[in-house]
C-alpha cells in the first residue's frame, strides 16, 4: 500500500496456473488494484504507466489512457477497484508504476505512485 497526495493504492496478485504454460515460458498473473481517494478533492485517473520486469532481465513499459478503458472520477472517500492481468516469461517478476491524476477543482495534474509488487508462482516459494 502506498499513498501519494491523499490517493492510496493497494494491489493483490494471483497466479493463474490454468492459463499458464511453463514449458512454453508463459506464466499468467492477475492483479487487483484498489485506488482510494483520501484527499479533500475529487480526482480523475487520466493515464497509467507500468514497469514490468521478468526475472530473466526483460523489462517492459506499458503506457496508456485510463485503466481497462475507464478514466474514473473519485470523490473524497471513494474507492475504485479493477482487475487486470500480466503475462510473464518467467515464474517470478515484479511491477510498479504511476497513475496520472487530475484534481477536478483546478485541473492540476499529478502523479500517484503504484507500489512495487511481486508476481511469483506459489510453488516457487516452497
N, C-alpha and C positions, 0 to 999 in steps of 0.2 A: 504494500500500500504506500502511496506517495501523494503528498498534497502540494500543489503549486497554486498560489494566488486564490486559495479557497476552493480549488477543484481537486477532489480526491479520486485517484484512480487505483482500482484493485483488480487483480487478474487471477483467474483459476484456470488450470490446464487439464487436459485429458488426452491420453494416448488411445488411438483407435486401431487396435490390433486387427479387427475385422476388415479394415480398408487398407491395411499396410501389407507390403510385400518385402520383407527384409532381404530376401535373396536377390531382389532387383533394386536394392538400395532405395526403397520407398517406405517412409515412415510418416504416418498421418497423425497430426495432433490438432485438437481444437483448443480454443482459448475463449473464455467468457470474461468480458471486460465490464466492470461496473464503474460508471462515472457519476460522482455525486457533487452537486453544487452546494458547497457550504459557505459560499460568499454571500454578500448582500446584494448582488446584481444578477440579472438574467444574462445568460451567456449562450452563444450558439457555437457548436462544433463545426468548423469550416473544412478543415483538412486533416489528414493523417500522414505520418512519416515514420515508417518502421525500418529497423535494422535487424536483420535475421542472420544468425551465424550457425552453421553446421560445425560439428566437432572436427571435421576434416579441413577446416580453414576457409571454406567457401562462405563468402559474405554477400548478402543481397540487400537491396534497399527497395522499399515499396512506398510510393507516394501517390496521393490522390485526394479527390474531394470526399469529404464526409467519411462515414463508416457504413458499410453494407447499404449503399445507395441512400443514406439518410444524412441530413445535417440538422440534428436535433437541437432544439432550444430548451435549455434547462433553467427554470426559475429557481430562486433561492429555496434550498431544502429539497429539491427534486433530484431524482436519480434517473439514469438511462443505462440500460444494460443490453449488450448484444453478444452474439456468438459468432465466431469466425474460425477459420482453420488455416493450417500451415503444413505443407509437405516438406519433409527434410530428407536429405540423402543419407543421414546417419541417425542412430537412435538417441543421440544426445545433441542438444542445441540450446540456443538462447535467443531471446528477442527483447527489444526495448524500443522506445521511440518517443514521439511527441504528437500532440494534437494542437492545431492552430485554432484558437478560440477567439470569439469576438464578443466584447461586452455590448449588450444591446442599447444601453442608455446613451453611450457616446461614440460607439463604433471602434473603440480601442481594441486592437488585436494583440494577443499574447500567446505564448507557447506554454503548454502544460506537459510536463514530463510524464511518460509512461514508465513505471518501474521495470527494471530488468526482471525477466522470469525465465525459468529453466523449462526445457522440453526434454523429458527423459523417459525412455521406455522403462516401465516399472521393474521388469526383470533385471535390468542393468544395475539396479540398486542392491541386489542380493549378493 
